[in-house]
Amino acid sequence: MAQAVARQLGPVQVLVANAAAMAMSPFLEAKPDEWWHQIDVNLSGHFRLIQAVIPGMRAQGHGRIIIISSGWGVIGHPNATAYAASKAGLIALTKGLGRELGPQGILTNAIAPSFIDTEQLRGRRR
């Protein structure tokens, strides 16, 4: 996807990385496939997307990466341990990328909003 955008519009200058999957259940009832799905969407998906745009940003000598995390990644949340862990991982990813890419003119920030009342949240609540 990032390569197709770059071919049509040039290298990505600003990336807003935002993805979320959530399955709410008590930790001891969590299924491994639900855990890994949340990690894959919420953390690994960001990894793949960011990795795809960095070469173009480096070539330009600048770029902006905005990662949407979650307040639950800062404070945790009962029955949403995998989600909170994946969003906390995004905060650490942001910090690491900031230190690695900042000297190259690529700024990385995270936004950690509180929960937003969505169908996904209403449908998963126990």
BAKE-549660 format. One record per residue: x, y, z of N, C-alpha, C, O, CB in turn; chain. Coordinates in nm, 4 decimals. Glycine has a CB too. Layout:
// BAKE-549660
[pt [X, Y, Z], [X, Y, Z], [X, Y, Z], [X, Y, Z], [X, Y, Z], 'A']
...
// end
This chain:
// BAKE-549660
[pt [0.0818, -0.1179, 0.0000], [0.0000, 0.0000, 0.0000], [0.0872, 0.1256, 0.0000], [0.0648, 0.2169, -0.0795], [-0.0936, -0.0009, 0.1198], 'A']
[pt [0.1861, 0.1301, 0.0887], [0.2723, 0.2482, 0.0968], [0.3472, 0.2704, -0.0343], [0.3651, 0.3844, -0.0772], [0.3721, 0.2339, 0.2126], 'A']
[pt [0.3905, 0.1627, -0.0974], [0.4616, 0.1755, -0.2252], [0.3701, 0.2288, -0.3348], [0.4139, 0.3080, -0.4181], [0.5199, 0.0404, -0.2674], 'A']
[pt [0.2448, 0.1870, -0.3360], [0.1487, 0.2363, -0.4352], [0.1236, 0.3856, -0.4162], [0.1159, 0.4604, -0.5137], [0.0159, 0.1584, -0.4253], 'A']
[pt [0.1109, 0.4287, -0.2917], [0.0926, 0.5705, -0.2627], [0.2150, 0.6484, -0.3084], [0.2016, 0.7526, -0.3726], [0.0670, 0.5932, -0.1120], 'A']
[pt [0.3334, 0.5995, -0.2764], [0.4571, 0.6681, -0.3152], [0.4704, 0.6787, -0.4663], [0.5164, 0.7807, -0.5177], [0.5782, 0.5954, -0.2580], 'A']
[pt [0.4301, 0.5731, -0.5384], [0.4376, 0.5788, -0.6855], [0.3448, 0.6862, -0.7418], [0.3806, 0.7552, -0.8373], [0.4018, 0.4418, -0.7465], 'A']
[pt [0.2282, 0.7006, -0.6846], [0.1312, 0.7972, -0.7369], [0.1540, 0.9390, -0.6875], [0.1363, 1.0348, -0.7627], [-0.0074, 0.7544, -0.7003], 'A']
[pt [0.1935, 0.9531, -0.5605], [0.1988, 1.0858, -0.4990], [0.3358, 1.1288, -0.4506], [0.3539, 1.2432, -0.4087], [0.1058, 1.0905, -0.3856], 'A']
[pt [0.4320, 1.0390, -0.4559], [0.5642, 1.0672, -0.4017], [0.5751, 1.0109, -0.2616], [0.4769, 0.9600, -0.2074], [0.5926, 1.2182, -0.4015], 'A']
[pt [0.6922, 1.0191, -0.2024], [0.7133, 0.9604, -0.0698], [0.6167, 1.0173, 0.0344], [0.5811, 1.1351, 0.0307], [0.8571, 0.9837, -0.0248], 'A']
[pt [0.5764, 0.9329, 0.1250], [0.4881, 0.9748, 0.2336], [0.5641, 1.0739, 0.3211], [0.6774, 1.0486, 0.3620], [0.4381, 0.8520, 0.3176], 'A']
[pt [0.5000, 1.1863, 0.3488], [0.5608, 1.2861, 0.4362], [0.5041, 1.2801, 0.5772], [0.5749, 1.3042, 0.6749], [0.5409, 1.4247, 0.3788], 'A']
[pt [0.3744, 1.2474, 0.5867], [0.3081, 1.2375, 0.7162], [0.2303, 1.1065, 0.7193], [0.1506, 1.0782, 0.6298], [0.2139, 1.3602, 0.7421], 'A']
[pt [0.2541, 1.0278, 0.8225], [0.1822, 0.9022, 0.8412], [0.1065, 0.9080, 0.9726], [0.1642, 0.9377, 1.0772], [0.2791, 0.7809, 0.8386], 'A']
[pt [-0.0229, 0.8794, 0.9671], [-0.1016, 0.8592, 1.0876], [-0.1319, 0.7101, 1.0927], [-0.2102, 0.6587, 1.0129], [-0.2339, 0.9472, 1.0885], 'A']
[pt [-0.0695, 0.6417, 1.1869], [-0.0848, 0.4965, 1.2001], [-0.1903, 0.4688, 1.3062], [-0.1693, 0.4950, 1.4246], [0.0512, 0.4276, 1.2372], 'A']
[pt [-0.3042, 0.4154, 1.2624], [-0.4168, 0.3953, 1.3528], [-0.4855, 0.2648, 1.3178], [-0.5430, 0.2506, 1.2099], [-0.5165, 0.5135, 1.3455], 'A']
[pt [-0.4793, 0.1703, 1.4090], [-0.5487, 0.0427, 1.3901], [-0.5886, -0.0095, 1.5266], [-0.5198, 0.0146, 1.6258], [-0.4592, -0.0612, 1.3141], 'A']
[pt [-0.6998, -0.0811, 1.5315], [-0.7425, -0.1348, 1.6601], [-0.8256, -0.2601, 1.6423], [-0.9151, -0.2666, 1.5580], [-0.8214, -0.0309, 1.7376], 'A']
[pt [-0.7940, -0.3584, 1.7230], [-0.8759, -0.4781, 1.7382], [-0.8829, -0.5043, 1.8876], [-0.7833, -0.4902, 1.9585], [-0.8167, -0.6025, 1.6586], 'A']
[pt [-1.0013, -0.5426, 1.9355], [-1.0165, -0.5638, 2.0785], [-1.1096, -0.6815, 2.1036], [-1.2150, -0.6938, 2.0413], [-1.0698, -0.4367, 2.1473], 'A']
[pt [-1.0693, -0.7666, 2.1947], [-1.1544, -0.8741, 2.2453], [-1.1466, -0.8663, 2.3967], [-1.0406, -0.8885, 2.4553], [-1.1098, -1.0167, 2.1911], 'A']
[pt [-1.2574, -0.8351, 2.4591], [-1.2575, -0.8163, 2.6041], [-1.2992, -0.9439, 2.6753], [-1.4021, -1.0043, 2.6449], [-1.3506, -0.7014, 2.6433], 'A']
[pt [-1.2156, -0.9830, 2.7716], [-1.2459, -1.0971, 2.8574], [-1.1490, -1.0940, 2.9740], [-1.0426, -1.0328, 2.9644], [-1.2364, -1.2326, 2.7792], 'A']
[pt [-1.1845, -1.1594, 3.0847], [-1.0873, -1.1697, 3.1937], [-0.9595, -1.2375, 3.1434], [-0.9644, -1.3240, 3.0559], [-1.1472, -1.2487, 3.3135], 'A']
[pt [-0.8475, -1.1980, 3.1984], [-0.7188, -1.2461, 3.1500], [-0.7111, -1.3982, 3.1453], [-0.6625, -1.4539, 3.0469], [-0.6084, -1.1926, 3.2370], 'A']
[pt [-0.7571, -1.4654, 3.2479], [-0.7470, -1.6112, 3.2512], [-0.8409, -1.6806, 3.1533], [-0.8253, -1.7996, 3.1260], [-0.7751, -1.6605, 3.3899], 'A']
[pt [-0.9374, -1.6074, 3.1007], [-1.0283, -1.6633, 3.0005], [-0.9870, -1.6277, 2.8578], [-1.0468, -1.6763, 2.7618], [-1.1695, -1.6146, 3.0260], 'A']
[pt [-0.8865, -1.5444, 2.8443], [-0.8434, -1.4995, 2.7110], [-0.7888, -1.6170, 2.6311], [-0.7141, -1.7002, 2.6825], [-0.7363, -1.3883, 2.7223], 'A']
[pt [-0.8273, -1.6216, 2.5064], [-0.7797, -1.7271, 2.4172], [-0.6527, -1.6793, 2.3469], [-0.6444, -1.5632, 2.3069], [-0.8894, -1.7662, 2.3131], 'A']
[pt [-0.5541, -1.7672, 2.3316], [-0.4296, -1.7263, 2.2656], [-0.4522, -1.6660, 2.1274], [-0.3830, -1.5708, 2.0914], [-0.3368, -1.8446, 2.2536], 'A']
[pt [-0.5467, -1.7178, 2.0485], [-0.5682, -1.6604, 1.9151], [-0.6221, -1.5177, 1.9243], [-0.5901, -1.4349, 1.8390], [-0.6652, -1.7481, 1.8341], 'A']
[pt [-0.7034, -1.4870, 2.0259], [-0.7506, -1.3486, 2.0451], [-0.6342, -1.2581, 2.0846], [-0.6218, -1.1458, 2.0357], [-0.8621, -1.3429, 2.1534], 'A']
[pt [-0.5487, -1.3092, 2.1745], [-0.4302, -1.2323, 2.2166], [-0.3459, -1.1950, 2.0944], [-0.3156, -1.0778, 2.0723], [-0.3445, -1.3138, 2.3185], 'A']
[pt [-0.3086, -1.2960, 2.0155], [-0.2189, -1.2718, 1.9024], [-0.2844, -1.1885, 1.7932], [-0.2158, -1.1130, 1.7243], [-0.1721, -1.4035, 1.8445], 'A']
[pt [-0.4148, -1.2005, 1.7760], [-0.4837, -1.1158, 1.6771], [-0.4714, -0.9688, 1.7167], [-0.4439, -0.8835, 1.6324], [-0.6337, -1.1560, 1.6646], 'A']
[pt [-0.4917, -0.9398, 1.8445], [-0.4805, -0.8015, 1.8900], [-0.3382, -0.7494, 1.8777], [-0.3174, -0.6354, 1.8360], [-0.5273, -0.7897, 2.0337], 'A']
[pt [-0.2411, -0.8307, 1.9132], [-0.1010, -0.7906, 1.8988], [-0.0684, -0.7675, 1.7516], [-0.0007, -0.6706, 1.7174], [-0.0066, -0.8976, 1.9589], 'A']
[pt [-0.1164, -0.8565, 1.6643], [-0.0868, -0.8445, 1.5222], [-0.1468, -0.7185, 1.4620], [-0.0785, -0.6459, 1.3898], [-0.1376, -0.9660, 1.4482], 'A']
[pt [-0.2738, -0.6914, 1.4908], [-0.3382, -0.5714, 1.4359], [-0.2831, -0.4451, 1.5005], [-0.2408, -0.3525, 1.4313], [-0.4901, -0.5782, 1.4556], 'A']
[pt [-0.2838, -0.4417, 1.6331], [-0.2552, -0.3180, 1.7047], [-0.1077, -0.2807, 1.7109], [-0.0743, -0.1624, 1.7177], [-0.3076, -0.3284, 1.8421], 'A']
[pt [-0.0204, -0.3786, 1.7088], [0.1224, -0.3495, 1.7211], [0.1987, -0.3856, 1.5939], [0.2692, -0.3015, 1.5384], [0.1812, -0.4247, 1.8399], 'A']
[pt [0.1855, -0.5080, 1.5479], [0.2601, -0.5502, 1.4290], [0.2129, -0.4778, 1.3024], [0.2929, -0.4517, 1.2125], [0.2467, -0.7012, 1.4101], 'A']
[pt [0.0849, -0.4456, 1.2953], [0.0347, -0.3695, 1.1796], [0.1028, -0.2342, 1.1690], [0.1398, -0.1908, 1.0599], [-0.1171, -0.3505, 1.1895], 'A']
[pt [0.1192, -0.1676, 1.2829], [0.1906, -0.0399, 1.2847], [0.3360, -0.0592, 1.2423], [0.3900, 0.0187, 1.1636], [0.1840, 0.0238, 1.4250], 'A']
[pt [0.3986, -0.1643, 1.2958], [0.5374, -0.1946, 1.2604], [0.5532, -0.2042, 1.1085], [0.6415, -0.1411, 1.0504], [0.5828, -0.3263, 1.3274], 'A']
[pt [0.4669, -0.2836, 1.0453], [0.4792, -0.3046, 0.9001], [0.4576, -0.1752, 0.8223], [0.5309, -0.1464, 0.7277], [0.3789, -0.4103, 0.8531], 'A']
[pt [0.3578, -0.0978, 0.8616], [0.3284, 0.0261, 0.7904], [0.4404, 0.1283, 0.8073], [0.4835, 0.1902, 0.7100], [0.1965, 0.0849, 0.8392], 'A']
[pt [0.4866, 0.1456, 0.9287], [0.5937, 0.2426, 0.9542], [0.7210, 0.2016, 0.8818], [0.7893, 0.2857, 0.8233], [0.6205, 0.2557, 1.1055], 'A']
[pt [0.7528, 0.0740, 0.8856], [0.8725, 0.0260, 0.8175], [0.8643, 0.0540, 0.6669], [0.9665, 0.0787, 0.6029], [0.8917, -0.1246, 0.8430], 'A']
[pt [0.7449, 0.0502, 0.6113], [0.7283, 0.0733, 0.4675], [0.7499, 0.2188, 0.4277], [0.7909, 0.2457, 0.3147], [0.5905, 0.0297, 0.4245], 'A']
[pt [0.7232, 0.3136, 0.5182], [0.7358, 0.4551, 0.4798], [0.8696, 0.5172, 0.5185], [0.9054, 0.6225, 0.4657], [0.6248, 0.5347, 0.5430], 'A']
[pt [0.9433, 0.4555, 0.6081], [1.0690, 0.5158, 0.6537], [1.1697, 0.5378, 0.5403], [1.2323, 0.6438, 0.5377], [1.1317, 0.4284, 0.7602], 'A']
[pt [1.1890, 0.4452, 0.4472], [1.2876, 0.4730, 0.3420], [1.2589, 0.6019, 0.2644], [1.3510, 0.6780, 0.2347], [1.2927, 0.3569, 0.2454], 'A']
[pt [1.1337, 0.6263, 0.2320], [1.0990, 0.7492, 0.1610], [1.1209, 0.8725, 0.2459], [1.1660, 0.9754, 0.1957], [0.9557, 0.7443, 0.1153], 'A']
[pt [1.0896, 0.8632, 0.3735], [1.1124, 0.9767, 0.4639], [1.2610, 1.0040, 0.4782], [1.3040, 1.1193, 0.4800], [1.0499, 0.9500, 0.6022], 'A']
[pt [1.3389, 0.8978, 0.4884], [1.4840, 0.9165, 0.4968], [1.5376, 0.9833, 0.3708], [1.6220, 1.0726, 0.3785], [1.5545, 0.7818, 0.5191], 'A']
[pt [1.4888, 0.9403, 0.2556], [1.5352, 0.9978, 0.1287], [1.5027, 1.1471, 0.1211], [1.5789, 1.2244, 0.0630], [1.4713, 0.9237, 0.0095], 'A']
[pt [1.3895, 1.1876, 0.1798], [1.3500, 1.3295, 0.1806], [1.4231, 1.4091, 0.2881], [1.4345, 1.5314, 0.2801], [1.1996, 1.3421, 0.2016], 'A']
[pt [1.4727, 1.3370, 0.3892], [1.5386, 1.4041, 0.5012], [1.4410, 1.4568, 0.6048], [1.4798, 1.5326, 0.6937], [1.6226, 1.5172, 0.4504], 'A']
[pt [1.3147, 1.4174, 0.5943], [1.2152, 1.4588, 0.6932], [1.0910, 1.3715, 0.6823], [1.0690, 1.3020, 0.5831], [1.1780, 1.6074, 0.6746], 'A']
[pt [1.0116, 1.3778, 0.7873], [0.8855, 1.3055, 0.7899], [0.8229, 1.3170, 0.9266], [0.8880, 1.3544, 1.0242], [0.9055, 1.1586, 0.7522], 'A']
[pt [0.6958, 1.2843, 0.9318], [0.6208, 1.2879, 1.0575], [0.5442, 1.1574, 1.0705], [0.4714, 1.1184, 0.9792], [0.5239, 1.4108, 1.0632], 'A']
[pt [0.5599, 1.0907, 1.1823], [0.4880, 0.9673, 1.2117], [0.4061, 0.9911, 1.3377], [0.4605, 1.0231, 1.4434], [0.5861, 0.8456, 1.2291], 'A']
[pt [0.2760, 0.9753, 1.3254], [0.1846, 0.9929, 1.4375], [0.1192, 0.8581, 1.4632], [0.0493, 0.8043, 1.3773], [0.0774, 1.1050, 1.4088], 'A']
[pt [0.1423, 0.8048, 1.5810], [0.0918, 0.6736, 1.6177], [-0.0241, 0.6923, 1.7147], [-0.0106, 0.7602, 1.8166], [0.2039, 0.5852, 1.6803], 'A']
[pt [-0.1386, 0.6314, 1.6823], [-0.2533, 0.6377, 1.7713], [-0.2469, 0.5177, 1.8654], [-0.2625, 0.4031, 1.8233], [-0.3876, 0.6401, 1.6911], 'A']
[pt [-0.2240, 0.5458, 1.9912], [-0.2189, 0.4426, 2.0942], [-0.3528, 0.4434, 2.1667], [-0.4575, 0.4464, 2.1020], [-0.0995, 0.4661, 2.1941], 'A']
[pt [-0.3517, 0.4409, 2.2975], [-0.4744, 0.4439, 2.3774], [-0.4388, 0.4793, 2.5203], [-0.3314, 0.4442, 2.5690], [-0.5494, 0.3076, 2.3715], 'A']
[pt [-0.5286, 0.5485, 2.5868], [-0.5106, 0.5736, 2.7288], [-0.4984, 0.4436, 2.8063], [-0.4319, 0.4382, 2.9097], [-0.6259, 0.6561, 2.7830], 'A']
[pt [-0.5630, 0.3387, 2.7560], [-0.5536, 0.2083, 2.8217], [-0.4127, 0.1514, 2.8100], [-0.3745, 0.0659, 2.8898], [-0.6551, 0.1104, 2.7613], 'A']
[pt [-0.3351, 0.1969, 2.7127], [-0.1961, 0.1562, 2.7018], [-0.1088, 0.2224, 2.8065], [0.0031, 0.1779, 2.8319], [-0.1438, 0.1876, 2.5647], 'A']
[pt [-0.1596, 0.3287, 2.8673], [-0.0881, 0.3991, 2.9735], [-0.1301, 0.3456, 3.1098], [-0.0452, 0.3220, 3.1958], [-0.1138, 0.5509, 2.9651], 'A']
[pt [-0.2600, 0.3261, 3.1305], [-0.3101, 0.2900, 3.2638], [-0.3595, 0.1462, 3.2742], [-0.3872, 0.0990, 3.3845], [-0.4212, 0.3826, 3.3022], 'A']
[pt [-0.3712, 0.0751, 3.1610], [-0.4258, -0.0597, 3.1620], [-0.5774, -0.0567, 3.1748], [-0.6370, 0.0489, 3.1959], [-0.3646, -0.1410, 3.2758], 'A']
[pt [-0.6391, -0.1739, 3.1619], [-0.7837, -0.1829, 3.1787], [-0.8218, -0.3272, 3.2054], [-0.7747, -0.4177, 3.1365], [-0.8580, -0.1287, 3.0542], 'A']
[pt [-0.9071, -0.3498, 3.3052], [-0.9489, -0.4878, 3.3309], [-1.0276, -0.5430, 3.2127], [-1.1036, -0.4708, 3.1481], [-1.0334, -0.4959, 3.4594], 'A']
[pt [-1.0088, -0.6693, 3.1858], [-1.0773, -0.7391, 3.0760], [-1.0327, -0.6935, 2.9379], [-1.0942, -0.7304, 2.8378], [-1.2257, -0.7197, 3.0885], 'A']
[pt [-0.9279, -0.6149, 2.9312], [-0.8736, -0.5719, 2.8022], [-0.7210, -0.5748, 2.8072], [-0.6549, -0.4843, 2.7563], [-0.9242, -0.4297, 2.7654], 'A']
[pt [-0.6663, -0.6777, 2.8678], [-0.5217, -0.6854, 2.8907], [-0.4422, -0.6899, 2.7612], [-0.3419, -0.6197, 2.7488], [-0.4890, -0.8070, 2.9740], 'A']
[pt [-0.4839, -0.7695, 2.6657], [-0.4099, -0.7785, 2.5390], [-0.4154, -0.6459, 2.4639], [-0.3150, -0.6006, 2.4090], [-0.4667, -0.8917, 2.4508], 'A']
[pt [-0.5316, -0.5850, 2.4619], [-0.5466, -0.4552, 2.3955], [-0.4550, -0.3528, 2.4619], [-0.3796, -0.2832, 2.3939], [-0.6944, -0.4072, 2.4001], 'A']
[pt [-0.4616, -0.3437, 2.5958], [-0.3792, -0.2467, 2.6678], [-0.2305, -0.2742, 2.6467], [-0.1519, -0.1811, 2.6290], [-0.4124, -0.2493, 2.8173], 'A']
[pt [-0.1921, -0.4015, 2.6486], [-0.0513, -0.4360, 2.6272], [-0.0049, -0.3958, 2.4879], [0.1058, -0.3445, 2.4714], [-0.0293, -0.5857, 2.6482], 'A']
[pt [-0.0890, -0.4190, 2.3879], [-0.0500, -0.3834, 2.2516], [-0.0379, -0.2324, 2.2354], [0.0515, -0.1840, 2.1659], [-0.1511, -0.4389, 2.1512], 'A']
[pt [-0.1277, -0.1579, 2.2994], [-0.1232, -0.0119, 2.2895], [-0.0069, 0.0455, 2.3697], [0.0495, 0.1482, 2.3319], [-0.2550, 0.0489, 2.3380], 'A']
[pt [0.0299, -0.0205, 2.4814], [0.1502, 0.0197, 2.5553], [0.2740, -0.0044, 2.4698], [0.3692, 0.0735, 2.4733], [0.1613, -0.0577, 2.6894], 'A']
[pt [0.2716, -0.1127, 2.3934], [0.3816, -0.1404, 2.3014], [0.3991, -0.0297, 2.1991], [0.5113, 0.0013, 2.1590], [0.3588, -0.2722, 2.2306], 'A']
[pt [0.2878, 0.0305, 2.1565], [0.2975, 0.1413, 2.0613], [0.3665, 0.2628, 2.1227], [0.4385, 0.3354, 2.0540], [0.1586, 0.1804, 2.0117], 'A']
[pt [0.3444, 0.2843, 2.2511], [0.4112, 0.3958, 2.3184], [0.5618, 0.3714, 2.3219], [0.6400, 0.4628, 2.2957], [0.3558, 0.4146, 2.4622], 'A']
[pt [0.6026, 0.2496, 2.3538], [0.7454, 0.2162, 2.3526], [0.8023, 0.2239, 2.2117], [0.9148, 0.2697, 2.1924], [0.7684, 0.0762, 2.4107], 'A']
[pt [0.7249, 0.1791, 2.1131], [0.7675, 0.1889, 1.9734], [0.7914, 0.3346, 1.9361], [0.8914, 0.3669, 1.8720], [0.6624, 0.1258, 1.8793], 'A']
[pt [0.7013, 0.4213, 1.9755], [0.7138, 0.5642, 1.9462], [0.8418, 0.6212, 2.0065], [0.9148, 0.6951, 1.9404], [0.5918, 0.6408, 1.9996], 'A']
[pt [0.8683, 0.5869, 2.1303], [0.9893, 0.6380, 2.1971], [1.1160, 0.5879, 2.1288], [1.2101, 0.6642, 2.1070], [0.9903, 0.5965, 2.3451], 'A']
[pt [1.1178, 0.4599, 2.0954], [1.2350, 0.4043, 2.0277], [1.2567, 0.4667, 1.8915], [1.3693, 0.5014, 1.8557], [1.2210, 0.2545, 2.0131], 'A']
[pt [1.1490, 0.4812, 1.8150], [1.1610, 0.5433, 1.6822], [1.2032, 0.6888, 1.6939], [1.2808, 0.7379, 1.6120], [1.0282, 0.5334, 1.6056], 'A']
[pt [1.1532, 0.7572, 1.7941], [1.1922, 0.8973, 1.8136], [1.3421, 0.9121, 1.8324], [1.4047, 1.0014, 1.7754], [1.1196, 0.9562, 1.9335], 'A']
[pt [1.3983, 0.8240, 1.9124], [1.5432, 0.8296, 1.9361], [1.6226, 0.7881, 1.8124], [1.7292, 0.8430, 1.7844], [1.5809, 0.7397, 2.0542], 'A']
[pt [1.5696, 0.6911, 1.7391], [1.6401, 0.6410, 1.6212], [1.6270, 0.7337, 1.5007], [1.7242, 0.7572, 1.4289], [1.5883, 0.5039, 1.5851], 'A']
[pt [1.5071, 0.7860, 1.4788], [1.4803, 0.8603, 1.3554], [1.4846, 1.0122, 1.3712], [1.5008, 1.0845, 1.2728], [1.3467, 0.8209, 1.3024], 'A']
[pt [1.4702, 1.0607, 1.4949], [1.4716, 1.2053, 1.5175], [1.5937, 1.2746, 1.4600], [1.5792, 1.3786, 1.3957], [1.4640, 1.2334, 1.6637], 'A']
[pt [1.7144, 1.2211, 1.4805], [1.8328, 1.2858, 1.4253], [1.8330, 1.2921, 1.2715], [1.9106, 1.3668, 1.2119], [1.9560, 1.2129, 1.4727], 'A']
[pt [1.7451, 1.2128, 1.2084], [1.7358, 1.2139, 1.0624], [1.6225, 1.3050, 1.0131], [1.5912, 1.3071, 0.8941], [1.7146, 1.0716, 1.0103], 'A']
[pt [1.5619, 1.3796, 1.1052], [1.4550, 1.4711, 1.0662], [1.3171, 1.4067, 1.0609], [1.2229, 1.4670, 1.0097], [1.4863, 1.5297, 0.9332], 'A']
[pt [1.3043, 1.2872, 1.1123], [1.1755, 1.2178, 1.1137], [1.1246, 1.2196, 1.2571], [1.1808, 1.1539, 1.3448], [1.1877, 1.0701, 1.0588], 'A']
[pt [1.0186, 1.2948, 1.2799], [0.9637, 1.3094, 1.4137], [0.8524, 1.2075, 1.4360], [0.7699, 1.1840, 1.3478], [0.9115, 1.4523, 1.4357], 'A']
[pt [0.8512, 1.1486, 1.5527], [0.7540, 1.0451, 1.5864], [0.6843, 1.0833, 1.7156], [0.7492, 1.1134, 1.8158], [0.8219, 0.9063, 1.5993], 'A']
[pt [0.5508, 1.0818, 1.7126], [0.4707, 1.1135, 1.8301], [0.3586, 1.0118, 1.8442], [0.3158, 0.9501, 1.7467], [0.4135, 1.2567, 1.8209], 'A']
[pt [0.3119, 0.9955, 1.9672], [0.1964, 0.9092, 1.9937], [0.0861, 0.9928, 2.0566], [0.1113, 1.0869, 2.1318], [0.2348, 0.7897, 2.0864], 'A']
[pt [-0.0353, 0.9561, 2.0238], [-0.1536, 1.0142, 2.0861], [-0.2230, 0.8989, 2.1575], [-0.2431, 0.7925, 2.0990], [-0.2492, 1.0855, 1.9800], 'A']
[pt [-0.2594, 0.9194, 2.2826], [-0.3225, 0.8138, 2.3622], [-0.4584, 0.8636, 2.4132], [-0.4712, 0.9017, 2.5295], [-0.2303, 0.7711, 2.4819], 'A']
[pt [-0.5585, 0.8630, 2.3262], [-0.6900, 0.9128, 2.3690], [-0.7561, 0.8178, 2.4672], [-0.7213, 0.7000, 2.4755], [-0.7812, 0.9338, 2.2482], 'A']
[pt [-0.8513, 0.8708, 2.5406], [-0.9330, 0.7874, 2.6274], [-1.0232, 0.7015, 2.5393], [-1.0203, 0.7143, 2.4169], [-1.0168, 0.8740, 2.7275], 'A']
[pt [-1.1033, 0.6144, 2.6002], [-1.1874, 0.5295, 2.5173], [-1.2937, 0.6131, 2.4476], [-1.3367, 0.7168, 2.4981], [-1.2525, 0.4189, 2.6016], 'A']
[pt [-1.3342, 0.5668, 2.3334], [-1.4378, 0.6315, 2.2529], [-1.5519, 0.5311, 2.2406], [-1.5300, 0.4158, 2.2034], [-1.3832, 0.6763, 2.1103], 'A']
[pt [-1.6717, 0.5742, 2.2714], [-1.7879, 0.4860, 2.2692], [-1.8207, 0.4483, 2.1249], [-1.8846, 0.5242, 2.0521], [-1.9100, 0.5537, 2.3373], 'A']
[pt [-1.7761, 0.3310, 2.0858], [-1.7970, 0.2822, 1.9495], [-1.8723, 0.1498, 1.9528], [-1.8877, 0.0886, 2.0586], [-1.6621, 0.2658, 1.8757], 'A']
[pt [-1.9182, 0.1069, 1.8381], [-1.9836, -0.0234, 1.8270], [-1.8896, -0.1343, 1.8742], [-1.9324, -0.2282, 1.9413], [-2.0286, -0.0493, 1.6815], 'A']
[pt [-1.7626, -0.1230, 1.8393], [-1.6655, -0.2255, 1.8803], [-1.6613, -0.2360, 2.0320], [-1.6632, -0.3464, 2.0866], [-1.5245, -0.1931, 1.8250], 'A']
[pt [-1.6557, -0.1230, 2.1002], [-1.6485, -0.1248, 2.2456], [-1.7794, -0.1756, 2.3055], [-1.7769, -0.2585, 2.3966], [-1.6161, 0.0151, 2.2991], 'A']
[pt [-1.8914, -0.1284, 2.2571], [-2.0219, -0.1713, 2.3103], [-2.0435, -0.3204, 2.2881], [-2.0987, -0.3881, 2.3748], [-2.1362, -0.0915, 2.2445], 'A']
[pt [-2.0013, -0.3721, 2.1746], [-2.0229, -0.5119, 2.1422], [-1.9330, -0.6067, 2.2177], [-1.9636, -0.7256, 2.2265], [-2.0046, -0.5325, 1.9978], 'A']
[pt [-1.8228, -0.5583, 2.2727], [-1.7242, -0.6439, 2.3397], [-1.7349, -0.6367, 2.4917], [-1.6780, -0.7204, 2.5618], [-1.5839, -0.6050, 2.2968], 'A']
[pt [-1.8061, -0.5391, 2.5423], [-1.8117, -0.5178, 2.6864], [-1.8818, -0.6348, 2.7554], [-1.9833, -0.6845, 2.7066], [-1.8839, -0.3858, 2.7185], 'A']
[pt [-1.8271, -0.6785, 2.8689], [-1.8888, -0.7859, 2.9487], [-1.9286, -0.7336, 3.0819], [-1.9822, -0.8081, 3.1640], [-1.7946, -0.9046, 2.9658], 'A']
// end
